[in-house]
Amino acid sequence: MTENKWTKFTITADFDTDAREVYQAWATSAGLEKWFLRKGEFYTIAGRLRMPGEFISKEDTYEWYWHGFDDTTIEKGQVLEVNRIDFLKFSFSGGSIVSVSIESKNGLTILELTQENIPAESDLTKSLYVQCQIGWTFYLANLKSIIEGGIDLRNKRLDVRSNFK
């Protein structure tokens, strides 16, 4: 049996900063909002909203809101694993799973993102595989830009987004 190549991908990015800063950009709502989300909220297993700079924990749930979309477009999921150093895993769109591993190597911080369990689509133009791979590539480039002192590449204007059909 051969593996379906449209159900899993891995993307790697490098950053000229320490691993702790990259981990914090992923593991706190304040960090995610700097490069990825319009608003990110994490809730403890008891239902308490985590503070913006507070690190996420296993079994937290989340609600994510995107620039360019109103509050009716929301991604909900759960944190599946964290080690508070260099690894986290969470559920994501369509029942897929995203894992983020971070390591220091040759003076750089290397991030490896894997998204798996992506549901197959008969129409690849609507495929989560394609859409997520494009999205993650953009957002990792934006994270690199933000961390290394560049500009925020996101379109934050709802009116511009809504003009494209």
N, C-alpha and C positions, 0 to 999 in steps of 0.2 A: 504494500500500500504506500503510495507516495503522498507526501505532505502537500496540502493545498497552499500554494504560495501567496494566496490572497487573504489569508487569515492571520498573518503575523509579519511584522517588520521591525527592524532595529535601526535607529539613527544615532550617530555619535557626534558630539560637539566638544570643542575645547575652549577653555576660558583662562585668561591671564589674571587669575586671582586664586585665593585659597579655597579649598574644598568646603570649608564651613560657610562661606558666603553663598556659594552655589546651593548648598543644602538648605540654608535658611530661605533662599528665594523660592524653594519648592515646598517647604514644610511649615510655612506660616501664611496666614491670609494676607498680611502686610507685604510679605515677599512676593506672593503671586500677583498681587494687584500692581506691582511696579512694572511687570513685563508681560503679563498674561491676561488677567481678568479685570473687568470693570469693578466687580465686587465678588469677594469670596468669603463664605461663612462656613466655619467648621463647628460642629456640635459634639460635645462629649457624649458618651453612652448614656449619661443621666439627663441629657438634653440641654446642658448649659452651653451658651454661645462662647466659643473661645475668643480671647482678646486678640487683637490684630497681630501682635508680636509673639504670641504664645505658640509653642510648637504643637503640631498635631500628634495624635496617638492612635494606635491600632483601635479599630472599631468606631472611630469618629465617623460621623456622616458629614456630607458637605452639600452646599448649594452654591453653584457658580453662575455668575452673570457676565455676559460678554459686551464689550464695546461694539457699537453698531447695531445692537438689538435692544428692545425694551425688556421689561421685567417678565414678560410672558415667555421668553426664551431662557430656559434655565436648565442646567445640567446638575443632576443629583446623583450622588454615589456614596461610597464608603471607603475609608482607609482600611486596607487589608493587612499591611505590614509597615512598620517603621523601625529603624534602629537608632534614630536621633544622631547619626553620624554621617552615613553615606549611602543609605538605601531607603526607598519607600515604594509602596505598591498600592494602587487604588483601582476600584472599579471605574469604568468609563462608558462612554457612549455605546449603545447597542449591546450591552452586556460584556464588552471587552475588558481586558485587564491591562493596565499600564504599570510598568516597573521602571524605576529610575535608579541607576547605580552611579556613584561618583567616586573617582579616585584621583590621586595626585601622581603624575608621571612626567618625567623629563621637564620639570619646572612649570607644568601646566596642570590645570584641573580638567579631567576628562569626564564627560557625562555620557552615559549610554542609556537611551530610552528604548524600551521594547513595548510594543502594543501587540497583544495576542488575543486569541478567541474572538477575532473580528468576524461577524456574521457575513457569509458569502452573499453576493448580490448577482443577479443575472445581468443587470445593466451596470457595467463598471463605471459609467459616468456618475452614478449615484452611490457608488461604493464607499463605505466607511473607510476601507483600506486606503483608497485614493485620497479622499477628503482629509482624513486624519494625518496621513503622511505629509501631505502638503501643509496642513495646519501646523503640525509639530515642527517641521523644517523652518517655517516662518517664525514661530514663537521662540525657538532656540536661537535663531539669528537675532531676534529682538532682545532676548536675555543677554546674549553676548554684547550687543550694543550698549544696553543699559549698564551692565556690570563693568564694562571697560571704558565707561565715560562718554558713550555716544548718545544719540538721540533715541527717543521712543518712536518706533516705526509703526505703531498701531494707528489705524484710523479710529478716532474717538467720536466721530460725528455721525449720529443716527440719520440725519438728513442726507448725507452723502451716500450712505449705504442703501437707503431706501429708494434712491433714484436708479439703481441698477436692477433690472428685472431679468 
